[in-house]
Amino acid sequence: MLEIKIEGLGEIQDVLKRFPAEIKTAVQRVLEYETVQIAERARQLAPVRTGALRASIYTVTRDFLSVALGAAVYYAGFVEYGTRKMAARPYLRPAIEEKRQELLEKTGEAIASAFSQL
């Protein structure tokens, strides 16, 4: 199993935890939606031999501002990072990188919209 975890969000989580529930809900909703979009893009980028890798890509909400994105087949990490006998064929990291700016923008929009409705 391979999971991608973004570190350093603790401070952001601490700040957002003090916000009103409406804002926290809006941010969490955007995060979950955008993570599903990233997973879909990773499925498009994943190399296909049998389709098992593509089918094993998942997202799971762990906690507030904590969503896991990964692939469940045992060889997922070998494909993403390569081995000494096989070149890397990344699919998760490029999907995250492609969608990162959109995630940040939509999160900002969600916060602004939620504040305007308070």
N, C-alpha and C positions, 0 to 999 in steps of 0.2 A: 504494500500500500504506500502511496505517495501523497502527502498533503503539503500544500503551500501555506505558510503562516507568515503574515506580515507583522513584524515586531514594532515596538515603539508607539503603539496606540494607547498605552495606559493613561498617559496624561490627557489625551483627547477624551477617553472614556470617563475619566474622573470629572472633567469639566462638564461633559454632556449629561452625566448622571444628576447634576444639580439643576438642569433645565426642566421646564414643565413637561409633563407627560406627553403632551401633543407634539412637542418638538422631538422628543426621544423616539416616539412612535414613527414620526415622519422619516427620521434619519434611518431607523432600523428597516423600515419598509423599502427605502431606496437601496440600502446595502444589500438586502436579500434579493431584490429584483435584479440589481446590477450583477450580483454574483451568479445568478442564473444565466444572465446574458454572457458573462465571461465563460461559464461552463459550456454554453452552446458554441461559442467561438473556439474553445479548446477542442470540442468534438470535431469541428470543421478542420482544425489544424492537425489533429492526431493522425499519424500514419495508420493505414488500414491494411491488415493482412487477413484477419478473421473477423474483425469488428469488435472483439472482446474489449480491447483497450478503450475504444470510443464509447462503448456501452457502459463501461465501468466508471466514467467520469461523473462525479457527484458534487453536490453542495449540501451542507448541513449547518443549521443555525445552532451555535453552541451556547451563546449568552448574548447580552447586549453588546453590540458592535463586534461580535465574534462569530464569523461565518467561515466554515472550513470548505475548501475547494480541493478536490483530489481525484485520484483514480485508484480503484480498488484492486486491479489485477497485480499480481506479485512483480511483474516486470515493468511496471509503470515508471519507476525511477530509472531503470536501465535505458528506457527509450528517451526519457526527458534529459538525462545527464550523460548518457553514453557509458561505454565500458572501454577497457583497453583494446577490446576486439571489435567494438561497434561504435560508430560515430553517434553523437547525440542527435536526436530529432525532437527538439523541444516543441511542446504544444501548450503546456500550462503557462509557463512564464511569458511567452509571446502574447497569449490571449490576455493575460493580466495587464501587460504593458500597453497593449492596444486600447484597452478599455479604461485605463487608470484615469486619464484626464476627464473622460465622460463621467466616471463615478464621482470624482471630486466636484465637478460642476453641478451635477444633479443633487449631490448632497447639500451643497451651498444653496441651491434653489429651494430645496425642501425646507431648510432651516429658515430662509427668508420668508417663504410662503407661510410656514407655521407661525412665525413671529407676527406676521401681518394679520393673522386671524385671531390673535390673542386679545 
